[in-house]
């Protein structure tokens, strides 16, 4: 950033205590505002607080002046008197009632009717193709608004709800800015197809594929995973998020609902209001934890014990280099948001701009994002027709480092920073990067400087809708959407980079440019009918949906660069030596498309506000499937009984009590296109084309059948509320590529496997308003999930996955998918100690040792308000699962020290008795519990009291901390991580840690204002 604020503020923050100038400015501003507020002329306001139901006075209601410590309480009749400054806002709060804020203006009397918290049950919840209320929901739906979201550095929408919703588990691939996230809703259902949920933005279902290609590992630095495709959405633009967790709720999305549905609704303008909002924050991040590797002196002592000649310059380089310090940094993130919204009875509008510049803690890594959004509606012909447009567009620039999770013994930036001899210098005497001369030796700083990985992604999502209110209870809506993204990825390795002589021809440089173009077109028609007949209410919807998905890619790759090329290699692809036998250039391209045509309907029936029924049916036809199974049918049923409206339920105890049950079938079609057809693949080296896939006209969707029961309750006039849910999911017809049957010359044939992948569990959510007093408000919420995953049936031989990486570990798989055990269960030999020669003793057979799925996950939130101050503390954790430390197996072992590499002190202390020449092998020695407790998010805010005729309506200062404390016995950096590269033949893995990009601890200071 080339702006004065960045240079001044970030420099002072990097200098630690030198940030006194910032503190002085903030304190002066606060003092000025407070002083101006105190000097404003006060006046007395009186009034009465009554209950909206029977208009009776409410005694003991807290009446506070917002942004100050002033307050009082109502008397026995509900009356109050309070002295307020000009431009004051009064806050009325009472246990069991919804809090209200009212601007006093010029009034001297303010009367208020408080609404019972039970009315909050009328809060609107977004569901598929419509909305409902909390009290009328029959399915498993959780809705979160801005007050529930995580705060701080947030790159993508799902991070807003991480840990906040029962049944929703998220595991980041790494701590890199914009990295992908594994999200699982009520367990993992598929072996080969996608397990992530369907995302729907303002009614438009997204193509879940990656919008960029990541970095191809053909140059020898490993494949760098593509970034999260949801990064294009500005989290600050999001109004609320609903998660459809069970089949009765998600079946409206049919073939794509097996893994749950996440509905994201963006902000819109409100009638009668005109608001300009601005927020800015700056964050400072550093690794929460680094590996405790040995100092140069201790390294040489242990190297000598390992039998190495420490007088050799190949062992003792004479320097003192902290390689982790050279690779990592304190990262600075800047985030700015500007929005303007408003409207009248006919037109509403909302505009926003967002800029985010997030540095990673690995030097040179960052994500730079610019977003813009427009939401607008306009009513015509006396509200008979409503036109709406919603558009978001973004430009993202990613810079990555060589941090691929599938690298071997040569290592990537992180593994080399851990391993490299601390006595080696960064540079040789001639100024070049130091190298031992060994072809495979890689200098960590050289890897940072001489390997360039970047991508630019432009994405626009736009949808137009028109609603025709034909009758008062009958409406028609047409919705047209377009989702278009264009991405350019550039990767290069400079000529002569140490450690690439075995990977790049002549070590004469490598460059690759790849492009990806993704377009999704959507057309939907829906008809909605609502009516009330006596005690009966009907809300029905019928619709048609058509989506077309197109995905194109191409690339060009070059080697044999001429040294005089200079500059960035990807900008100078013509500077190559293509003479003689050199094949300097290669390239390729591809294109795929498929279509989804759907019919759907849903009917909600309510009788006497006690008995609720929901029935849904979706019929999906996809070009992905065989001729004999083009269409799939996905029904669901839900029912609820509002017990609190029955005479036998004591009203003085229960404000609400509702029993729910549901059953439904959903599908999964997240697998490659053309799997039902004969396909062919080129063999450029042989100048031929070979058959790749055998056609299968019977191939069809994976199907997940789910049922469950739930209980919603509210006690103490809404002060205590919660839900309890039991769920049972079974997935069949798993899609999988098998070896083609002989004598066919093809390599694969896709088929459906008869199976039963079972996920069962119980979820609890609880909200309790502990205090609602004159000075202090305190509420607490907790959610927890107990989950069991099991492969109850699998009518094929064991499917291997869980690939380990590192020297001597090629072809080692530790997670065979086996009937009778959880998906991705760890099968390992037992570690039995060391023999008299110091060699590892293992059991004869591999047996099941544990699951990567935690049996319990939980989150705990405490929210406080004290006068003008507010605070939130969020803690989450998990237990009952395991993680395999592939980093320790491959990088941090005694054998690594024998080869002249550094290791941690923990490596030396935990392997007493092991010979230095003992080769690392996979065993239970490296399998650890993944239990943890984390203080994930702590935020403190202050609402500045503003005087009359102030430049702003409100001003808020905030301080947020993320990942502040981790309590875990895991010997790696973080147990909440998973290597996305630990796959085999496209079969994913879970719970393997291999030299992951570290997670950061982050502090954010921010200011927001409303004008």
ZIMO-V134048 format. One record per run of one state. SS is the DSSP state (a for helix, b for strand, c for the rest). FROM is the first residue (numbers start at 1). TO is the last residue. If there is no record, write none. Layout:
ss;from;to
SS;FROM;TO
SS;FROM;TO
This chain:
ss;from;to
c;1;3
a;4;14
c;15;15
a;16;39
c;40;42
b;43;51
c;52;56
b;57;57
c;58;61
b;62;65
c;66;70
b;71;73
c;74;78
b;79;84
c;85;88
b;89;93
c;94;96
b;97;97
c;98;99
b;100;103
c;104;108
b;109;109
c;110;111
b;112;114
c;115;115
b;116;116
a;117;122
c;123;123
b;124;127
c;128;129
b;130;133
a;134;136
c;137;140
b;141;145
a;146;148
c;149;156
a;157;161
c;162;167
b;168;172
c;173;180
b;181;185
c;186;197
b;198;201
c;202;203
b;204;205
c;206;214
b;215;215
c;216;216
a;217;219
c;220;223
b;224;224
c;225;228
a;229;232
c;233;234
a;235;237
b;238;244
c;245;246
a;247;256
c;257;260
b;261;266
c;267;273
b;274;287
c;288;292
b;293;293
c;294;295
a;296;305
c;306;322
a;323;327
b;328;328
c;329;330
b;331;343
c;344;346
b;347;359
c;360;361
b;362;362
c;363;365
b;366;380
c;381;384
b;385;400
c;401;412
a;413;419
c;420;426
b;427;427
c;428;432
b;433;433
c;434;443
a;444;450
b;451;471
c;472;473
b;474;493
c;494;504
a;505;507
c;508;509
b;510;533
c;534;535
b;536;559
c;560;560
b;561;561
c;562;562
a;563;565
c;566;568
a;569;571
c;572;575
b;576;576
c;577;584
b;585;607
c;608;610
b;611;622
c;623;626
a;627;629
c;630;630
b;631;642
a;643;645
c;646;653
b;654;668
c;669;678
b;679;683
c;684;687
b;688;693
c;694;701
b;702;715
a;716;718
c;719;719
b;720;732
c;733;733
b;734;739
c;740;747
b;748;753
c;754;754
b;755;772
c;773;775
b;776;794
c;795;798
b;799;799
c;800;802
b;803;803
c;804;812
b;813;813
c;814;816
b;817;817
c;818;825
b;826;828
c;829;830
b;831;834
c;835;839
b;840;842
c;843;846
b;847;850
c;851;855
b;856;866
c;867;868
b;869;879
c;880;881
b;882;885
a;886;890
c;891;893
a;894;898
c;899;903
b;904;904
a;905;910
c;911;923
a;924;926
b;927;929
c;930;931
b;932;943
c;944;953
b;954;967
c;968;983
b;984;984
c;985;986
b;987;987
c;988;991
b;992;993
c;994;999
b;1000;1010
c;1011;1011
